[in-house]
Amino acid sequence: MLWDQFILRKEEEFQRRIKNLGLLLLLALSVVAVRLAYLQVVQGNRLSVLSARNRVRLVPIKAQRGLIYDRNGELLVGNIPSFNVSLVPAALPEDPAVRHQEFLLLQDLLGLRVEEIKEKLNRRGLRYFEPLRLKGNLDRIQAARIEEHGLKLPGVMVLTESQRQYKFDSLAFHVLGYVGEISEHELALREGYQAGDIVGQSGIEKVYDHYLKGRNGWLHIEVDALGRQMGILGREDPWIGQNLVLTLDRSLQTRVEEILGTRRGAVVVENLQNGEILALVSSPGFDANRFARGIRREEWEKLRTNPHHPLTNRATQGLYPPGSLFKLVTLLSALQEDIITPGQTFTCKGIFWISTWPYRCWLDSGHGQVNALRSIVESCDIYYYQVGLKIKVEKLGRWAQAFGFGHPSGIDLPNELSGLVPSPQWKERTQNMPWFPGNTVMLSIGQGYLLATPLQMLGMACAVANHGVIYRPHLLKRVVTGSGTLIHEVKPEVMYRINAAPEYWQLLQQAMTDVVRSRRGTGHQAALRGIRVAGKTATAQNPHGEDHAAFLAYAPADKPEIAMIVYLENAGGGGREAAPIARQVLEAYFGVPSREMVETK
Amino acid sequence: MASHPGKWWKRSKIHVRPRLAQGIDYSILLPALLLCLVGVAMIYSATHASPAMSTLYLRQLLWLALGLVGFFFCASINYQVILDRYAYPLYWLMIILLAVLLAAGEEIAGSRRWLALGPFSFQPSEFAKITTVLVLVKYLTSHEEHLQSWDVLLGTFFLAGLPMALILKEPDLGTALIFMAVLFMLLYASGVSPRRLAGIVVFGLLFSPVLWLLLKDYQRQRLLVFLNPRADTLGAGYNVIQSKIAIGSGRILGKGWLEGTQGQLRFVPEHHTDFIFSVLAEEWGFLGSLALLLLFVVLLLQALRVARLARDLSGSLLAVGLTTIVATQVVINLSVATGILPATGMTLPLVSYGGSSLLATLCILGLLMNIWSSRIMK
């Protein structure tokens, strides 16, 4: 009886426990069911999108970049095929140790550090199934060695790509610019670009990237999980980039670079009738092909920290005092504002006192009685000190701005600087000091706080030659498609129109002509056989050592075609150093025999 | 014994009895068969696009035929005799097999689970589960009166721990876990107090840091990836993410049979074995998935009913153990596929591709039906 009850209790307990097991099972499967409802009903749409994306892979067909020609149709920038080594991350071995072995082998074969490879693989936005470009510009031997070790390098492949080629190496480096792979940062900012795209990083390549880049095509590929191609679902052909014709004259550009040699500075030659830039040189330069091949980090660091700043375009980004070139502006403003008359003279004794401060002329012996014409021809400083004291600084500032100082010239190059036209308010604000008469005196001869780019200074020559009209300087002439259809043509555009009486313009023209023609003119070294040149020298003092030498010119003086500026850093006297350079450039442009050669005959 | 010279089974010690007609339990056989056919359909869908694998479904059908033979064989024998006379020999035989496997087995994907047997390779661990249940039931029923003693408990841990350790060494973490589940369910069903079982679990957890050290690198990685699948989209986390995408993209009605892209294009790895469920969920949607769950619920609840109504304690415990084997696999496999649990590499019983698994599961179901039909003979 007792035993039976014990058995019965045990039996009941057993039944209860089996029921519990059943409940446990139902609970576990309910969790699964709820999870399924979440994935398939709640998250269904989102995961469906992911699923579709999983299946179709868009593989870009890179568009070939547009070509760049000079004004005469000479090819400046083209493309050549090159090999690169790429890696499909999805095909890498799963085992980290094996993966590391593969990286080590790549390091041996390519000279690419393991950390560099890992860094590339860790970038955000990496597509696991698309080839990631590891290194470009492989030579044939490297490419062959990669292929040879193919079995030990799963996921690694050698691909051909189009590489930018600068036909004349470092020629016009600052105009053409260079290209490089788009950075993560740019990718986030700009629309219509994909990772791995080659984009312009500076110069024309950057400004007109939208013309040059074309549009990538796409292959719609159906793939499996390992990225293996299962079939092609569709294809959108790429549009090759459009070609650019520049205003640059390749042979003149080459000649100017030869003439400039290793000097530091900038030379710009412009058609003053329409603003077309014929030559634009900033020295030192750099070979853009080294960027196209993929520049090494050490090389890039060296370039960036180079004390001579080869990456800076001195013509548009170098800020210098215009020095005596600015006397043209001071004189015109004083005449037009009726502060002086052309015949009015000022006395130069070589030194001029403002209360107890001595201000010297560059000619210690003094120029004696100086009128407007002589003040330019012989570049008398003391004439301008006295004119400067009569003129109001605000007025002079407005005239400077009317010539384009303090504003970008509007040239089609990136990151142009505006320079600085100082004013009393500006000085108060930034230096917390009042404007002194001495400041106006310095401003009137283009020294002191006034800073401008050589391209802005060039505007003065254009204005004088054109009776006040300055065209927007530009490098692009037209855009054409590969088949030659014209897309866009750049029209001359008046940037500034300076109002002054014609006789004053004529006075300035006369003065600039005499600077070169007259025996006493500071710029007579720029004189050319057969063609009359108008010019102005400057020897600009600066806090960074030796004076800058500058020469501003237009020619022919009687029928102006071109304007030019030569600005040499720390070279010394403008008449002695810059004027001969200008002469050589003008000789090259007009095709007249060199004066040196003639004289030796 | 020689009284029925014409009937060979009457003479054999196993006592094969032709009593199927009276005792076929359709609530086990029908869901099981349906699940097998669903499995074949899914395997076909998952592999038909790949030339190398497109005939796997035929092999599965062959294994199904073999499995049905195993099913009816196991349904016909006298399980009591098996328990009494063969539990220990079968158990030790399996231990030896597992040891041999570790020493000489064929290595597939970094683990030794397979034993080549002529044209077929088979997985001893699938059958080790059954023999371990047999030996545990035998042990528990023979120590029925002393279940509360620590000696007896230690004995069961030894019996379950030995094959478990060998399988863990293969390494096959998932299958090893099943041994633990089976042991605990059997102890619970046979009346060990839940408090004591909970104490053992707590004790085990205290030692889990030691276990962590014993885990292989890839096993640790799987656990870590489970906690944060996005950390390694191509490695271990990849399976789970792709499986979830496949399941979710099926939505309510599914993409239709053979229309799934995730499974067929192999975004889901091991899509015909461990992740077969994601192929089904993608193609047949939420409704299809629920139907599959329902089939398993019917099957497993019926199996537990067998345990409740068995003729004797050994039959009951046997049913509990065998049910636990199947139920644990179902729950773990589905949880892994839906991202509830970390990836362990476990097949979905009856549905996944795999001969050993199918054969073993059908044998288990055969034994369950055996116990069911024997209840009448009380």
Boltz contact constraints between the chains, C-beta under 6 A:
constraints:
  - contact:
      token1: [A, 15]
      token2: [B, 308]
      max_distance: 6.0
  - contact:
      token1: [A, 17]
      token2: [B, 188]
      max_distance: 6.0
  - contact:
      token1: [A, 17]
      token2: [B, 189]
      max_distance: 6.0
  - contact:
      token1: [A, 18]
      token2: [B, 304]
      max_distance: 6.0
  - contact:
      token1: [A, 18]
      token2: [B, 307]
      max_distance: 6.0
  - contact:
      token1: [A, 18]
      token2: [B, 308]
      max_distance: 6.0
  - contact:
      token1: [A, 22]
      token2: [B, 301]
      max_distance: 6.0
  - contact:
      token1: [A, 22]
      token2: [B, 304]
      max_distance: 6.0
  - contact:
      token1: [A, 25]
      token2: [B, 300]
      max_distance: 6.0
  - contact:
      token1: [A, 25]
      token2: [B, 327]
      max_distance: 6.0
  - contact:
      token1: [A, 28]
      token2: [B, 331]
      max_distance: 6.0
  - contact:
      token1: [A, 29]
      token2: [B, 293]
      max_distance: 6.0
  - contact:
      token1: [A, 32]
      token2: [B, 334]
      max_distance: 6.0
  - contact:
      token1: [A, 33]
      token2: [B, 293]
      max_distance: 6.0
  - contact:
      token1: [A, 35]
      token2: [B, 338]
      max_distance: 6.0
  - contact:
      token1: [A, 35]
      token2: [B, 340]
      max_distance: 6.0
  - contact:
      token1: [A, 36]
      token2: [B, 289]
      max_distance: 6.0
  - contact:
      token1: [A, 39]
      token2: [B, 247]
      max_distance: 6.0
  - contact:
      token1: [A, 39]
      token2: [B, 248]
      max_distance: 6.0
  - contact:
      token1: [A, 40]
      token2: [B, 248]
      max_distance: 6.0
  - contact:
      token1: [A, 40]
      token2: [B, 250]
      max_distance: 6.0
  - contact:
      token1: [A, 40]
      token2: [B, 251]
      max_distance: 6.0
  - contact:
      token1: [A, 40]
      token2: [B, 286]
      max_distance: 6.0
  - contact:
      token1: [A, 41]
      token2: [B, 286]
      max_distance: 6.0
  - contact:
      token1: [A, 43]
      token2: [B, 248]
      max_distance: 6.0
  - contact:
      token1: [A, 44]
      token2: [B, 248]
      max_distance: 6.0
  - contact:
      token1: [A, 44]
      token2: [B, 251]
      max_distance: 6.0
  - contact:
      token1: [A, 47]
      token2: [B, 245]
      max_distance: 6.0
  - contact:
      token1: [A, 47]
      token2: [B, 248]
      max_distance: 6.0
  - contact:
      token1: [A, 47]
      token2: [B, 249]
      max_distance: 6.0
  - contact:
      token1: [A, 48]
      token2: [B, 249]
      max_distance: 6.0
  - contact:
      token1: [A, 50]
      token2: [B, 245]
      max_distance: 6.0
  - contact:
      token1: [A, 51]
      token2: [B, 245]
      max_distance: 6.0
  - contact:
      token1: [A, 51]
      token2: [B, 249]
      max_distance: 6.0
  - contact:
      token1: [A, 51]
      token2: [B, 262]
      max_distance: 6.0
  - contact:
      token1: [A, 54]
      token2: [B, 267]
      max_distance: 6.0
  - contact:
      token1: [A, 55]
      token2: [B, 261]
      max_distance: 6.0
  - contact:
      token1: [A, 94]
      token2: [B, 235]
      max_distance: 6.0
  - contact:
      token1: [A, 224]
      token2: [B, 265]
      max_distance: 6.0
  - contact:
      token1: [A, 224]
      token2: [B, 266]
      max_distance: 6.0
  - contact:
      token1: [A, 225]
      token2: [B, 266]
      max_distance: 6.0
  - contact:
      token1: [A, 225]
      token2: [B, 267]
      max_distance: 6.0
